[in-house]
Amino acid sequence: MVSGAFTLVFGILCLIGMLLFIPEASRASRRPQSNALGSIANLAVLGFFGFVAGPLIILGGWMMKRLRVYQLAFTACILSLVPCHSCWFLALPIGIWGLIVLNKPGLKSMFR
């Protein structure tokens, strides 16, 4: 759930940074060898991923803790493994651990 919160905050900061960077990008695009539009696209993709994946990771962690909605808990573990958010290096072992735990025999039947 912590990695989901960091992912959400990172996504919001990327979207804010993209909005603040647009005026600079319009001035820089007139210069040769400018890659300002690529930077805006990167911020938009990272921001969108963080804005969507963050709440899903938080909700999936909460459902895993309460033994509800197995599919959402599994999806949250998979999203934690995707290297598109700020605390991926922290979320990686948590996502792997979550997948190992969720794949134990008999655990799926404990979810409601």
Backbone as JSON, one array per atom type, in Angstrom:
{
  "sequence": "MVSGAFTLVFGILCLIGMLLFIPEASRASRRPQSNALGSIANLAVLGFFGFVAGPLIILGGWMMKRLRVYQLAFTACILSLVPCHSCWFLALPIGIWGLIVLNKPGLKSMFR",
  "N": [[0.83, -1.19, 0.0], [2.04, 1.16, 0.62], [3.84, 1.55, -1.47], [2.01, 1.99, -3.48], [0.91, 4.42, -2.66], [3.16, 6.1, -2.93], [3.5, 5.83, -5.69], [1.16, 7.01, -6.65], [1.49, 9.68, -5.72], [3.84, 10.34, -7.11], [2.87, 10.16, -9.72], [1.02, 12.27, -9.77], [2.76, 14.42, -9.34], [4.29, 14.23, -11.68], [2.34, 14.87, -13.6], [1.76, 17.51, -12.86], [4.3, 18.64, -13.25], [4.47, 18.3, -16.0], [2.48, 20.05, -16.89], [3.58, 22.47, -16.04], [5.83, 22.54, -17.58], [5.08, 22.83, -20.22], [4.87, 25.57, -21.34], [7.63, 26.23, -21.52], [8.47, 24.25, -23.23], [7.22, 24.96, -25.61], [8.63, 27.25, -26.33], [11.18, 26.16, -26.58], [10.89, 24.37, -28.65], [11.26, 25.7, -30.98], [13.94, 25.88, -31.32], [16.75, 24.24, -32.86], [17.56, 20.76, -32.41], [16.09, 20.29, -30.14], [14.44, 18.54, -27.58], [12.11, 18.83, -26.24], [9.38, 18.23, -26.52], [9.4, 15.48, -26.39], [10.12, 15.13, -23.73], [7.85, 16.12, -22.46], [6.01, 14.22, -23.3], [7.04, 11.92, -22.02], [6.7, 12.66, -19.31], [3.92, 12.8, -19.28], [3.14, 10.13, -19.78], [4.32, 8.75, -17.6], [3.05, 10.11, -15.52], [0.33, 9.51, -16.02], [0.38, 6.72, -15.71], [1.13, 6.52, -12.99], [-1.01, 7.83, -11.82], [-3.13, 6.14, -12.37], [-2.25, 3.52, -11.68], [-1.39, 3.78, -9.02], [-3.67, 4.13, -7.15], [-4.84, 1.61, -7.68], [-2.9, -0.2, -6.77], [-2.86, 0.46, -4.06], [-5.53, -0.17, -3.33], [-5.56, -2.9, -4.01], [-3.63, -3.91, -2.22], [-4.95, -3.4, 0.17], [-7.21, -5.04, -0.12], [-5.94, -7.51, -0.21], [-4.94, -7.67, 2.37], [-7.3, -7.84, 3.81], [-8.3, -10.21, 2.9], [-9.98, -10.3, 0.6], [-11.35, -10.17, -2.71], [-9.5, -11.66, -4.71], [-8.44, -11.45, -7.32], [-7.97, -8.69, -7.67], [-6.01, -8.23, -5.73], [-3.97, -9.81, -6.79], [-3.54, -8.48, -9.22], [-2.6, -6.02, -8.26], [-0.15, -6.82, -7.21], [1.18, -7.54, -9.57], [1.22, -5.03, -10.89], [2.93, -3.7, -9.19], [5.34, -4.7, -9.96], [5.97, -3.53, -12.36], [8.26, -1.45, -13.93], [7.69, 1.44, -13.87], [7.3, 3.48, -12.1], [8.04, 5.65, -9.31], [9.01, 4.4, -6.94], [9.82, 1.87, -7.64], [11.98, 0.16, -7.13], [11.65, -0.38, -4.44], [9.13, -1.51, -4.45], [9.4, -3.81, -5.94], [10.5, -6.19, -4.48], [8.35, -6.48, -2.72], [6.17, -6.91, -4.42], [6.98, -9.34, -5.6], [7.05, -10.97, -3.32], [4.33, -10.83, -2.64], [3.15, -12.15, -4.85], [4.22, -14.71, -4.52], [3.08, -15.43, -2.07], [0.33, -15.27, -2.72], [0.12, -17.36, -4.51], [0.26, -19.67, -3.05], [-0.82, -22.96, -2.21], [-4.24, -23.46, -1.46], [-4.69, -20.92, -0.41], [-6.16, -19.28, -2.06], [-8.77, -20.12, -1.7], [-9.38, -19.01, 0.71], [-9.99, -16.39, 0.29], [-12.74, -14.15, -0.02]],
  "CA": [[0.0, 0.0, 0.0], [2.95, 2.31, 0.66], [4.35, 1.79, -2.83], [0.89, 2.57, -4.22], [0.82, 5.85, -2.3], [4.28, 6.78, -3.59], [3.23, 5.83, -7.12], [0.13, 8.02, -6.88], [2.1, 11.0, -5.54], [4.75, 10.53, -8.24], [2.06, 10.42, -10.91], [0.48, 13.63, -9.68], [3.88, 15.35, -9.55], [4.64, 14.21, -13.11], [1.33, 15.62, -14.34], [1.97, 18.93, -12.55], [5.51, 19.03, -13.95], [4.16, 18.39, -17.43], [1.74, 21.3, -17.12], [4.49, 23.59, -15.86], [6.89, 22.47, -18.59], [4.53, 23.09, -21.55], [5.31, 26.85, -21.92], [9.05, 26.14, -21.86], [8.6, 23.37, -24.4], [6.82, 25.67, -26.82], [9.75, 28.11, -26.7], [12.34, 25.34, -26.94], [10.66, 23.62, -29.89], [11.72, 26.52, -32.11], [15.38, 25.69, -31.46], [17.12, 22.92, -33.37], [18.05, 19.77, -31.44], [15.3, 20.36, -28.91], [13.67, 17.34, -27.31], [11.17, 19.23, -25.2], [8.11, 17.51, -26.67], [9.63, 14.13, -25.87], [10.08, 15.21, -22.27], [6.45, 16.26, -22.06], [5.38, 12.92, -23.51], [7.49, 11.04, -20.93], [6.02, 13.06, -18.07], [2.51, 12.45, -19.4], [2.99, 8.68, -19.65], [4.6, 8.4, -16.2], [1.99, 10.68, -14.68], [-0.9, 8.74, -16.2], [0.56, 5.41, -15.08], [1.09, 6.69, -11.54], [-2.35, 8.26, -11.42], [-4.02, 5.0, -12.49], [-1.74, 2.35, -10.97], [-1.26, 4.04, -7.58], [-4.86, 3.71, -6.4], [-5.07, 0.18, -7.82], [-1.97, -0.9, -5.87], [-3.35, 0.69, -2.69], [-6.75, -0.95, -3.14], [-5.2, -4.31, -4.04], [-3.0, -4.23, -0.94], [-6.0, -3.39, 1.21], [-8.02, -6.24, -0.32], [-5.12, -8.67, 0.17], [-4.88, -7.68, 3.83], [-8.62, -8.22, 4.33], [-8.66, -11.46, 2.24], [-11.11, -10.07, -0.31], [-11.09, -9.94, -4.14], [-8.2, -12.26, -5.04], [-7.96, -10.95, -8.61], [-7.45, -7.34, -7.47], [-4.74, -8.37, -5.0], [-3.0, -10.34, -7.75], [-3.26, -7.39, -10.16], [-1.77, -5.04, -7.55], [1.22, -7.37, -7.16], [1.75, -7.43, -10.92], [1.49, -3.61, -11.13], [4.1, -3.32, -8.4], [6.53, -5.18, -10.65], [6.2, -2.75, -13.56], [9.24, -0.4, -13.57], [7.25, 2.75, -14.4], [6.96, 4.42, -11.03], [9.19, 6.18, -8.57], [9.57, 3.52, -5.91], [9.82, 0.52, -8.19], [13.0, -0.66, -6.46], [11.07, -0.82, -3.17], [7.93, -2.3, -4.7], [9.75, -5.08, -6.58], [10.46, -7.34, -3.57], [7.0, -6.6, -2.14], [5.35, -7.54, -5.45], [7.39, -10.74, -5.71], [6.56, -11.65, -2.11], [2.87, -10.94, -2.75], [2.82, -13.2, -5.81], [4.56, -16.0, -3.9], [2.05, -15.71, -1.05], [-0.96, -15.5, -3.36], [0.14, -18.62, -5.25], [0.32, -20.82, -2.15], [-2.02, -23.81, -2.31], [-5.26, -23.28, -0.43], [-4.9, -19.53, -0.02], [-7.2, -18.68, -2.91], [-10.07, -20.46, -1.14], [-9.61, -18.18, 1.9], [-10.52, -15.1, -0.16], [-14.21, -14.15, -0.22]],
  "C": [[0.87, 1.25, 0.0], [3.48, 2.6, -0.74], [3.25, 2.37, -3.71], [0.73, 4.05, -3.93], [1.94, 6.64, -2.95], [4.05, 6.88, -5.1], [2.2, 6.9, -7.47], [0.7, 9.43, -6.76], [3.04, 11.32, -6.69], [3.98, 10.84, -9.51], [1.49, 11.82, -10.92], [1.58, 14.65, -9.91], [4.32, 15.38, -11.01], [3.63, 15.0, -13.93], [1.47, 17.12, -14.09], [3.22, 19.43, -13.26], [5.29, 19.17, -15.44], [3.44, 19.7, -17.72], [2.63, 22.52, -16.96], [5.55, 23.66, -16.96], [6.39, 22.82, -19.99], [4.95, 24.45, -22.11], [6.78, 26.84, -22.32], [9.25, 25.29, -23.11], [8.21, 24.09, -25.68], [7.91, 26.64, -27.27], [10.93, 27.29, -27.2], [12.14, 24.6, -28.26], [11.08, 24.42, -31.12], [13.22, 26.36, -32.34], [15.68, 24.32, -32.04], [17.67, 22.04, -32.24], [17.31, 19.83, -30.11], [14.47, 19.09, -28.77], [12.63, 17.62, -26.24], [9.84, 18.47, -25.31], [8.24, 16.07, -26.2], [9.59, 14.09, -24.36], [8.65, 15.33, -21.76], [5.73, 14.92, -22.21], [5.78, 11.93, -22.41], [6.8, 11.37, -19.63], [4.54, 12.67, -18.11], [2.28, 10.96, -19.19], [3.24, 8.25, -18.2], [3.52, 8.91, -15.26], [0.7, 9.89, -14.79], [-0.78, 7.38, -15.54], [0.46, 5.53, -13.56], [-0.29, 7.04, -11.04], [-3.34, 7.1, -11.46], [-3.55, 3.83, -11.62], [-1.66, 2.56, -9.46], [-2.49, 3.63, -6.78], [-5.16, 2.21, -6.52], [-4.15, -0.64, -6.91], [-2.42, -0.74, -4.42], [-4.56, -0.18, -2.41], [-6.46, -2.45, -3.13], [-4.51, -4.76, -2.76], [-4.0, -4.31, 0.19], [-6.86, -4.65, 1.1], [-7.25, -7.51, 0.06], [-5.06, -8.79, 1.69], [-6.18, -8.19, 4.43], [-9.12, -9.54, 3.76], [-9.95, -11.33, 1.42], [-10.58, -9.91, -1.73], [-9.67, -10.37, -4.54], [-7.62, -11.65, -6.31], [-7.37, -9.55, -8.48], [-6.13, -7.37, -6.71], [-3.63, -8.87, -5.93], [-2.58, -9.26, -8.75], [-2.37, -6.33, -9.51], [-0.33, -5.54, -7.45], [1.9, -7.26, -8.51], [2.09, -5.96, -11.23], [2.7, -3.12, -10.34], [5.4, -3.73, -9.08], [6.89, -4.35, -11.88], [7.13, -1.58, -13.22], [8.89, 0.97, -14.15], [6.83, 3.71, -13.3], [8.16, 4.67, -10.15], [9.8, 5.21, -7.58], [9.55, 2.06, -6.36], [10.82, -0.38, -7.47], [12.54, -1.11, -5.08], [9.89, -1.76, -3.39], [8.25, -3.68, -5.3], [9.76, -6.26, -5.6], [9.09, -7.56, -2.94], [6.07, -7.29, -3.14], [5.69, -9.01, -5.63], [6.88, -11.54, -4.51], [5.04, -11.86, -2.19], [2.45, -12.04, -3.72], [3.12, -14.58, -5.25], [3.49, -16.39, -2.89], [0.72, -16.04, -1.71], [-1.02, -16.81, -4.13], [0.29, -19.85, -4.36], [-0.96, -21.64, -2.27], [-2.98, -23.56, -1.14], [-5.54, -21.84, -0.05], [-6.02, -18.89, -0.81], [-8.59, -18.96, -2.33], [-10.39, -19.64, 0.11], [-10.18, -16.8, 1.54], [-12.04, -15.24, -0.35], [-14.56, -13.52, -1.51]]
}
